[in-house]
């Protein structure tokens, strides 16, 4: 990952432990989640997650129901994968968005079959994924892939070569019916955020230059618009675009797949 990409936006995440609560259902012997039966449902906010969790606690197809708020998701990332947490900041807005999750275990049906069924039944879920247990670099790749596929804000980050190009594009995008909001960040603002983010690393800060940063806009796509398709179209059509990609939302696999 380039220094320019790594430093584009900043977010301060506070490391802390995560406590997940479990609930065994409809069985005298609780069904524990494993790599063989784990399924996770991801939601854009805590309220939607808690509503889903309530339904799932009454569902005899699942057991070992565990909830994870957006804040807990962030804390688990920082605690367990601190280097990955730093690297993911360039993919998010300055608020480091995270999803909320309900982690369950399939009681009878295969985890893939249960995930498919729950995906149909929970239409507001951003994703419903059977757990895949991997190690080392494969785990990092799995986290990045999952976080890229779960776009909780339906957002697109568009980086430009100059402030003028960014400002012109932002003005045009505010009149685009596919977009509901546009937030601008100049090269100087990105530079200031980077210095604040890495204030505890004076040697790195001393080496930074404004040209290491890219000005960018973060646009939120309308609910009916596919953010990936929008990113591809903006990449192809806007002048002086360096990169356009969907915003990453921090999403971690089922707890049985990692710390």
C-alpha positions as a Markdown table, in Angstrom:
| # | Residue | x | y | z |
|---|---|---|---|---|
| 1 | Unk | 0.0 | 0.0 | 0.0 |
| 2 | Unk | 1.5 | 3.4 | -1.0 |
| 3 | Unk | 2.2 | 6.1 | 1.6 |
| 4 | Unk | -0.3 | 8.3 | -0.3 |
| 5 | Unk | -3.0 | 5.7 | 0.0 |
| 6 | Unk | -2.3 | 4.9 | 3.6 |
| 7 | Unk | -2.4 | 8.6 | 4.8 |
| 8 | Unk | -5.4 | 9.9 | 2.9 |
| 9 | Unk | -7.8 | 9.9 | 5.8 |
| 10 | Unk | -7.4 | 9.5 | 9.6 |
| 11 | Unk | -9.4 | 7.9 | 12.4 |
| 12 | Unk | -8.6 | 7.4 | 16.0 |
| 13 | Unk | -9.6 | 4.0 | 17.3 |
| 14 | Unk | -9.4 | 3.2 | 21.0 |
| 15 | Unk | -8.1 | -0.2 | 21.7 |
| 16 | Unk | -10.2 | -2.1 | 24.2 |
| 17 | Unk | -11.4 | -5.6 | 24.8 |
| 18 | Unk | -14.7 | -6.8 | 23.5 |
| 19 | Unk | -17.2 | -8.7 | 25.4 |
| 20 | Unk | -19.7 | -10.7 | 23.4 |
| 21 | Unk | -22.8 | -12.1 | 25.0 |
| 22 | Unk | -24.2 | -15.5 | 24.1 |
| 23 | Unk | -27.6 | -17.1 | 24.3 |
| 24 | Unk | -28.3 | -20.8 | 23.8 |
| 25 | Unk | -31.7 | -21.6 | 22.4 |
| 26 | Unk | -34.2 | -24.5 | 22.2 |
| 27 | Unk | -31.8 | -27.1 | 23.4 |
| 28 | Unk | -30.8 | -28.5 | 26.7 |
| 29 | Unk | -27.2 | -28.5 | 25.3 |
| 30 | Unk | -26.2 | -25.2 | 23.7 |
| 31 | Unk | -25.1 | -25.3 | 20.1 |
| 32 | Unk | -21.6 | -23.8 | 20.1 |
| 33 | Unk | -20.4 | -22.0 | 17.0 |
| 34 | Unk | -17.5 | -23.6 | 15.2 |
| 35 | Unk | -15.8 | -23.2 | 11.8 |
| 36 | Unk | -18.2 | -25.9 | 10.6 |
| 37 | Unk | -21.5 | -24.2 | 11.5 |
| 38 | Unk | -20.8 | -20.4 | 12.1 |
| 39 | Unk | -22.8 | -17.8 | 10.3 |
| 40 | Unk | -22.6 | -14.0 | 10.6 |
| 41 | Unk | -25.2 | -11.3 | 9.7 |
| 42 | Unk | -24.0 | -7.8 | 9.2 |
| 43 | Unk | -26.1 | -4.6 | 9.6 |
| 44 | Unk | -25.5 | -0.9 | 9.0 |
| 45 | Unk | -26.4 | 0.2 | 12.6 |
| 46 | Unk | -26.8 | -1.2 | 16.1 |
| 47 | Unk | -30.6 | -0.8 | 16.0 |
| 48 | Unk | -31.1 | -3.0 | 13.0 |
| 49 | Unk | -28.7 | -5.6 | 14.5 |
| 50 | Unk | -30.6 | -5.7 | 17.8 |
| 51 | Unk | -33.9 | -6.2 | 16.0 |
| 52 | Unk | -32.4 | -9.1 | 14.0 |
| 53 | Unk | -30.9 | -10.6 | 17.1 |
| 54 | Unk | -34.3 | -10.6 | 18.8 |
| 55 | Unk | -35.8 | -12.5 | 15.9 |
| 56 | Unk | -32.9 | -14.9 | 15.8 |
| 57 | Unk | -33.2 | -15.7 | 19.5 |
| 58 | Unk | -36.7 | -17.1 | 18.7 |
| 59 | Unk | -35.5 | -19.1 | 15.7 |
| 60 | Unk | -34.9 | -22.8 | 16.4 |
| 61 | Unk | -32.6 | -23.1 | 13.3 |
| 62 | Unk | -29.9 | -21.2 | 15.1 |
| 63 | Unk | -28.0 | -21.4 | 18.4 |
| 64 | Unk | -25.2 | -19.6 | 20.2 |
| 65 | Unk | -26.5 | -16.1 | 19.3 |
| 66 | Unk | -23.9 | -13.4 | 19.9 |
| 67 | Unk | -24.2 | -9.7 | 19.2 |
| 68 | Unk | -21.5 | -7.2 | 18.3 |
| 69 | Unk | -22.1 | -3.5 | 18.2 |
| 70 | Unk | -20.4 | -1.1 | 15.8 |
| 71 | Unk | -18.1 | 0.1 | 18.6 |
| 72 | Unk | -17.3 | -3.5 | 19.6 |
| 73 | Unk | -16.4 | -4.3 | 16.0 |
| 74 | Unk | -13.9 | -1.4 | 16.0 |
| 75 | Unk | -12.4 | -2.4 | 19.3 |
| 76 | Unk | -12.0 | -6.1 | 18.2 |
| 77 | Unk | -10.2 | -4.9 | 15.1 |
| 78 | Unk | -7.8 | -2.7 | 17.0 |
| 79 | Unk | -7.1 | -5.2 | 19.7 |
| 80 | Unk | -6.6 | -8.2 | 17.5 |
| 81 | Unk | -5.2 | -6.7 | 14.3 |
| 82 | Unk | -3.6 | -3.3 | 15.1 |
| 83 | Unk | -1.5 | -3.1 | 11.9 |
| 84 | Unk | -4.5 | -3.9 | 9.8 |
| 85 | Unk | -6.5 | -1.3 | 11.6 |
| 86 | Unk | -4.0 | 1.4 | 10.5 |
| 87 | Unk | -4.0 | 0.1 | 6.9 |
| 88 | Unk | -7.8 | 0.2 | 6.7 |
| 89 | Unk | -8.1 | 3.8 | 7.6 |
| 90 | Unk | -7.4 | 5.0 | 4.1 |
| 91 | Unk | -10.4 | 3.0 | 2.9 |
| 92 | Unk | -12.9 | 4.7 | 5.2 |
| 93 | Unk | -14.0 | 8.1 | 6.0 |
| 94 | Unk | -12.6 | 9.9 | 9.0 |
| 95 | Unk | -15.2 | 8.4 | 11.3 |
| 96 | Unk | -13.9 | 4.8 | 10.5 |
| 97 | Unk | -17.4 | 3.3 | 9.9 |
| 98 | Unk | -18.0 | -0.2 | 11.1 |
| 99 | Unk | -20.9 | -2.6 | 10.8 |
| 100 | Unk | -22.8 | -4.3 | 13.6 |
| 101 | Unk | -23.2 | -8.1 | 13.6 |
| 102 | Unk | -25.1 | -11.0 | 14.9 |
| 103 | Unk | -23.1 | -14.2 | 15.0 |
| 104 | Unk | -24.9 | -17.5 | 15.2 |
| 105 | Unk | -24.4 | -21.3 | 14.7 |
| 106 | Unk | -26.5 | -23.4 | 12.4 |
| 107 | Unk | -28.3 | -26.1 | 14.4 |
| 108 | Unk | -29.2 | -28.6 | 11.6 |
| 109 | Unk | -28.7 | -27.3 | 8.1 |
| 110 | Unk | -25.3 | -26.7 | 6.6 |
| 111 | Unk | -23.9 | -23.2 | 7.3 |
| 112 | Unk | -24.0 | -22.3 | 3.7 |
| 113 | Unk | -27.6 | -23.3 | 3.3 |
| 114 | Unk | -28.6 | -21.4 | 6.5 |
| 115 | Unk | -26.7 | -18.3 | 5.3 |
| 116 | Unk | -28.6 | -18.3 | 2.0 |
| 117 | Unk | -32.0 | -18.7 | 3.8 |
| 118 | Unk | -31.2 | -16.0 | 6.4 |
| 119 | Unk | -30.0 | -13.7 | 3.6 |
| 120 | Unk | -33.5 | -13.9 | 2.0 |
| 121 | Unk | -35.3 | -13.4 | 5.3 |
| 122 | Unk | -33.2 | -10.5 | 6.5 |
| 123 | Unk | -33.5 | -8.1 | 3.6 |
| 124 | Unk | -31.9 | -5.2 | 5.6 |
| 125 | Unk | -28.7 | -7.2 | 6.2 |
| 126 | Unk | -25.7 | -5.8 | 4.4 |
| 127 | Unk | -24.4 | -9.4 | 4.1 |
| 128 | Unk | -25.0 | -12.9 | 5.6 |
| 129 | Unk | -21.8 | -14.9 | 5.5 |
| 130 | Unk | -20.9 | -18.5 | 6.6 |
| 131 | Unk | -17.7 | -18.4 | 8.6 |
| 132 | Unk | -14.5 | -19.4 | 6.9 |
| 133 | Unk | -11.7 | -20.1 | 9.3 |
| 134 | Unk | -8.2 | -19.3 | 7.9 |
| 135 | Unk | -4.9 | -18.3 | 9.4 |
| 136 | Unk | -2.1 | -15.7 | 9.0 |
| 137 | Unk | -2.0 | -13.8 | 5.7 |
| 138 | Unk | -5.2 | -15.6 | 4.5 |
| 139 | Unk | -7.1 | -14.2 | 7.5 |
| 140 | Unk | -6.0 | -10.7 | 6.7 |
| 141 | Unk | -7.0 | -11.1 | 3.1 |
| 142 | Unk | -10.4 | -12.5 | 4.2 |
| 143 | Unk | -11.0 | -9.5 | 6.5 |
| 144 | Unk | -10.2 | -7.0 | 3.8 |
| 145 | Unk | -12.4 | -8.9 | 1.3 |
| 146 | Unk | -15.3 | -8.9 | 3.7 |
| 147 | Unk | -14.9 | -5.3 | 4.6 |
| 148 | Unk | -14.8 | -4.3 | 0.9 |
| 149 | Unk | -18.0 | -6.2 | 0.2 |
| 150 | Unk | -19.9 | -4.7 | 3.1 |
| 151 | Unk | -20.4 | -1.0 | 2.2 |
| 152 | Unk | -22.5 | 0.2 | 5.1 |
| 153 | Unk | -22.7 | 3.8 | 3.8 |
| 154 | Unk | -23.2 | 3.0 | 0.1 |
| 155 | Unk | -20.3 | 5.4 | -0.4 |
| 156 | Unk | -17.6 | 6.0 | -3.0 |
| 157 | Unk | -14.2 | 7.6 | -2.4 |
| 158 | Unk | -12.8 | 9.5 | -5.4 |
| 159 | Unk | -9.2 | 10.7 | -5.3 |
| 160 | Unk | -7.9 | 13.4 | -7.7 |
| 161 | Unk | -4.6 | 14.8 | -8.8 |
| 162 | Unk | -5.4 | 18.4 | -7.9 |
| 163 | Unk | -7.7 | 20.4 | -5.6 |
| 164 | Unk | -9.1 | 22.2 | -8.6 |
| 165 | Unk | -10.2 | 18.9 | -10.2 |
| 166 | Unk | -11.6 | 17.7 | -6.9 |
| 167 | Unk | -13.6 | 20.9 | -6.4 |
| 168 | Unk | -15.0 | 20.9 | -9.9 |
| 169 | Unk | -16.0 | 17.2 | -9.6 |
| 170 | Unk | -17.7 | 17.9 | -6.2 |
| 171 | Unk | -19.8 | 20.7 | -7.8 |
| 172 | Unk | -20.9 | 18.4 | -10.6 |
| 173 | Unk | -21.7 | 15.5 | -8.3 |
| 174 | Unk | -24.0 | 17.6 | -6.2 |
| 175 | Unk | -26.3 | 17.8 | -9.2 |
| 176 | Unk | -26.0 | 14.1 | -9.9 |
| 177 | Unk | -29.3 | 12.3 | -9.1 |
| 178 | Unk | -27.4 | 9.1 | -8.1 |
| 179 | Unk | -25.7 | 10.9 | -5.2 |
| 180 | Unk | -27.3 | 12.0 | -1.9 |
| 181 | Unk | -24.3 | 13.7 | -0.3 |
| 182 | Unk | -20.8 | 15.0 | -1.2 |
| 183 | Unk | -18.0 | 15.7 | 1.2 |
| 184 | Unk | -14.8 | 17.4 | 0.0 |
| 185 | Unk | -11.3 | 17.0 | 1.4 |
| 186 | Unk | -8.5 | 19.2 | 0.0 |
| 187 | Unk | -4.8 | 18.1 | -0.2 |
| 188 | Unk | -4.0 | 20.4 | 2.7 |
| 189 | Unk | -6.8 | 19.0 | 4.8 |
| 190 | Unk | -5.6 | 15.5 | 4.1 |
| 191 | Unk | -2.1 | 16.5 | 5.0 |
| 192 | Unk | -3.2 | 18.0 | 8.3 |
| 193 | Unk | -5.2 | 14.9 | 9.1 |
| 194 | Unk | -2.2 | 12.7 | 8.4 |
| 195 | Unk | 0.0 | 14.7 | 10.7 |
| 196 | Unk | -2.6 | 14.5 | 13.5 |
| 197 | Unk | -3.0 | 10.8 | 13.0 |
| 198 | Unk | 0.7 | 10.0 | 13.2 |
| 199 | Unk | 1.6 | 12.6 | 15.8 |
| 200 | Unk | 3.2 | 9.8 | 17.9 |
| 201 | Unk | 5.6 | 9.0 | 15.1 |
| 202 | Unk | 7.6 | 12.2 | 14.7 |
| 203 | Unk | 10.1 | 10.7 | 12.2 |
| 204 | Unk | 7.2 | 9.8 | 9.8 |
| 205 | Unk | 5.6 | 13.2 | 10.3 |
| 206 | Unk | 8.9 | 14.9 | 9.5 |
| 207 | Unk | 9.1 | 13.0 | 6.2 |
| 208 | Unk | 5.6 | 13.8 | 5.0 |
| 209 | Unk | 5.0 | 16.3 | 2.3 |
| 210 | Unk | 1.7 | 17.8 | 1.0 |
| 211 | Unk | 2.3 | 16.0 | -2.3 |
| 212 | Unk | 2.0 | 12.7 | -0.4 |
| 213 | Unk | -1.7 | 13.4 | -0.1 |
| 214 | Unk | -4.5 | 13.2 | -2.6 |
| 215 | Unk | -7.5 | 15.5 | -2.5 |
| 216 | Unk | -10.7 | 13.5 | -2.5 |
| 217 | Unk | -14.5 | 13.5 | -2.3 |
| 218 | Unk | -16.6 | 11.0 | -0.5 |
| 219 | Unk | -20.0 | 10.6 | -2.1 |
| 220 | Unk | -23.0 | 8.7 | -0.8 |
| 221 | Unk | -24.9 | 6.9 | -3.4 |
| 222 | Unk | -28.7 | 6.7 | -3.4 |
| 223 | Unk | -30.1 | 3.5 | -2.0 |
| 224 | Unk | -31.2 | 2.4 | -5.5 |
| 225 | Unk | -27.7 | 2.9 | -6.9 |
| 226 | Unk | -25.0 | 0.2 | -6.9 |
| 227 | Unk | -21.9 | 1.9 | -5.4 |
| 228 | Unk | -19.5 | -0.3 | -7.3 |
| 229 | Unk | -21.0 | 0.5 | -10.6 |
| 230 | Unk | -21.0 | 4.2 | -9.6 |
| 231 | Unk | -17.3 | 4.0 | -8.7 |
| 232 | Unk | -16.5 | 2.5 | -12.1 |
| 233 | Unk | -18.4 | 5.2 | -13.9 |
| 234 | Unk | -16.8 | 8.0 | -12.0 |
| 235 | Unk | -13.4 | 6.5 | -12.5 |
| 236 | Unk | -14.0 | 6.5 | -16.3 |
| 237 | Unk | -15.7 | 9.8 | -16.7 |
| 238 | Unk | -14.4 | 12.4 | -14.2 |
| 239 | Unk | -11.3 | 14.4 | -15.3 |
| 240 | Unk | -8.0 | 13.9 | -13.4 |
| 241 | Unk | -9.3 | 10.9 | -11.3 |
| 242 | Unk | -6.5 | 9.0 | -9.6 |
| 243 | Unk | -8.7 | 6.3 | -8.1 |
| 244 | Unk | -12.4 | 5.7 | -7.3 |
| 245 | Unk | -13.5 | 2.8 | -5.1 |
| 246 | Unk | -16.3 | 1.9 | -2.8 |
| 247 | Unk | -15.9 | 2.9 | 0.9 |
| 248 | Unk | -14.7 | 0.2 | 3.1 |
| 249 | Unk | -16.8 | -0.6 | 6.2 |
| 250 | Unk | -14.9 | -2.5 | 9.0 |
| 251 | Unk | -16.4 | -6.0 | 9.2 |
| 252 | Unk | -14.8 | -8.9 | 11.0 |
| 253 | Unk | -15.6 | -12.6 | 10.6 |
| 254 | Unk | -17.4 | -14.6 | 13.1 |
| 255 | Unk | -15.4 | -14.7 | 16.4 |
| 256 | Unk | -14.7 | -18.4 | 16.0 |
| 257 | Unk | -12.6 | -17.5 | 12.9 |
| 258 | Unk | -10.2 | -15.3 | 14.9 |
| 259 | Unk | -9.4 | -13.6 | 18.2 |
